[in-house]
C-alpha cells in the first residue's frame, strides 16, 4: 500500500478510527515531526483534540548521531545499555545529556503549540500517531511518556509498520491500528509518493489551522 502523502495517510487512518468521531475523550497525539502531519489530518477528519509529543535521541559523546537512547517529555526513556557499556559512557554523561535533551523537548513543544495549552491525558483515550514505524524505538518512548500522564486508553495509529514492530508495540498498548504491514520494509519513506522533510514552520501552521 502506497500513500500519496502524510495528509492522505491521516485521512485513511481516520476511516479505521471512526468510532472516535466527535469524541470529547479522544486526543490525537502526533510524534514530531512527520507524525504531526498525519495526526492533524486524522484530528480534522474525526473532529477531536490534537496534541504533540517530541522524542529526542541521546547521542554518544563523540558521535551525536549514534543513538544511545531516546527520551520524551515524561518517563525514563529507553537506553541501549549494552552500547553504553561497550563505549564506556559514564552515568554522569547520560544524566546530563538526558536533562539537556528534556529541556529541548520542552522548548520544541512550546514552539509547536504557540501558547496553546497542553492537553490533559488523564483518563482520556490517546491516539498516538506517527507517519510510520520502522523499529518502534521512538514509539515505545512515546508510549511510556503517555502512560506517565495517566492516559485511560492508548491506541497507536500508523499507516505502515513491519509485522514484528507492530506486534512488539501491540504488547504495550490497548490497540494498534496499522493500515499496511509489509514484510519487506526498506524505510518508512518507501511507502509514500511524497515524503519530504517536515519543517517546524509547517508543524506550527498545521496546528494553528487545525
N, C-alpha and C positions, 0 to 999 in steps of 0.2 A: 504494500500500500504506500503510495507516494502522495505527499501533501503539497499543495501549491505553495503555502507559506504558513507561518505560525498562526495568523489570524484564522485562516481556514481550518487549521487543526483544532483550534479552540472551539469553533462553531460545531465541528464534528463531535468533539468530546461532550459538548452541551447536550447533544441529542441523546447520548447514553446516560446523562445525568438529569434527565427531565423531571425526575421525582423531586428535585430540589427547586423547581421553578417557583419564583417569588417567595422563597423561604426566608424568614427573618432569622432563622437559626443557622443558616449555612453561610460560610465565608470562603470565597476563592482566594487562595494564597499562592502567589506566583514566586518561583525561585528566580531571583535576579541572575542574569538579565533576561535571557531568552524566554524563560518560563512566565515572566510577567506579561509578555505579549499574548501568550496562549491564555493566561488567566483572565486578562482583560476581555478578550473575545468571549470566553466562557461566562464571565460575570455579567456581561451585557446581555447575552442570549438568555440567561436564566433570571436576570434581574435580581442578583444577590450582591452582597457586600464584597469588597475587594481589599486585600492587604498584600504586603510584600515580605519575603524573607530573604535575607542576604547570607550566603555561605562564603566564607573566606578560607583559603588554604593556609596552612602553616608551613612555610618553606624552610629548607635546610640553611644553616648559617652561611655557607659559602656558595650555595646554589639555590636561590629563592624559587626557581621553577620546579625544583624537586620537592614534591609534597610529602611532608612528614605526617600530616593530618589535616583536619579541617574543623572549623567551629562556626557556630551561628550565634544568634542573639542570646539564647538560653542553652543550658545543658553543658555537659563536659566537653562534647565534641567527640571526634573519632581520631585515633592516632595509630600509626604503624609502629608498634613498639619494637618489632624486630629490626626495622630500618633505623630507628632512633638509636638502638643499642649498637648496631653494626657501625654506624657513623660516629659513635661516641658523643652524641649530643647531650649536653647537660640538662638536668631538670630545670635549672635556673633559666636557661635559654628558652625552653618550652614555655615556662610560666610567663616570662616577659613578652615573648612573641605572641602568646595567646592573648594577653592583656592588650597588646598593641593592635592586634587584628580585631579584637572585640570592639575597641574604640572606633575602628574604621567601619565595622558593621553598623554601629550606632549612627555614625555620621552619614553613611550612604543611605540608610533607611530614612533619616531625616531629610536628606536631599530629595529622595524619590517622593516622599509624602507631601513635601512642601507645606507643612503646617497642619495637614490633616492628622487627626489623632489615630494612634494605634488601635486596631480592633481588639476587643477583649474576647479571647478564645474560650473562656470558662464556660463549660457545658455546651459549647457550640459544635456543630459539625464543620470541620475544617477540610476543605478540598485542596490538598497540596498539589500544585500544578507545575509541571516542567515541560519543556519542548521535546524531551526525550530522555530516556535513562540508559546509560551505557553500562557502567559498573554498579551504579546505585550508591556510590560513596556520598555524594552531596545530598541525595535524598534521605539517606539514613540520618545524617546530621540534622537535616530539617525536621524530620520526624521526631527526633529526640527533643529538639527545641520546642516544638508544638506540644508534645506531651508535658514538658515542664510548665507550660502555660495552661494546663488543665483542660485541654480540649475534651469534649464529651465523646466525640467520634472523629476518626481520621480516615479520610478517603484519599488515596493517591490517584491522581488522574494524569495520564501521559499518552500522547499519540502513539509512541513506539518504544519498545524495550525488548531486549532478547529474553527468551523464556526463563533462563536461570536468574537473571536480575529481577524479573517480575516476581518469581517465586520467592526469592530472598526478601524482597520488600513486603510481600503478602504476609509473611510471618510476623511483621512488626505493626501492622495496621488493621483496621476493621474491613477494609475493602480496597481493591485495586481495579481501576478502570483503565484498560490499555487497548487501543484500537488495533494495533498490529504487533505481532510477536515473531519477527523473522529469525530463523536460526542462524542465518548469515548476517552479521551485524558489523559492517566496516566502521561506521561512525553515525552519529545522530543525523548529521547534515546530509547523508546519502539518501535519506527518506523525505527530503524536501526539494522542490524545484527552486525555491528561493530561500536561502538560509544565510543572509548577511549578518554581520555583527550588529548587535543592538546597542545603541548609544544611551548614555544617561539621559540625554535630552529627549530621546524617543520615549523612554520609560516615564519621565516626568509628564510629557504631553499626553500620553495614553491614560495615565492615572487621572490627570486633571479633567480629561474629557470623558471619563468612564460614565 
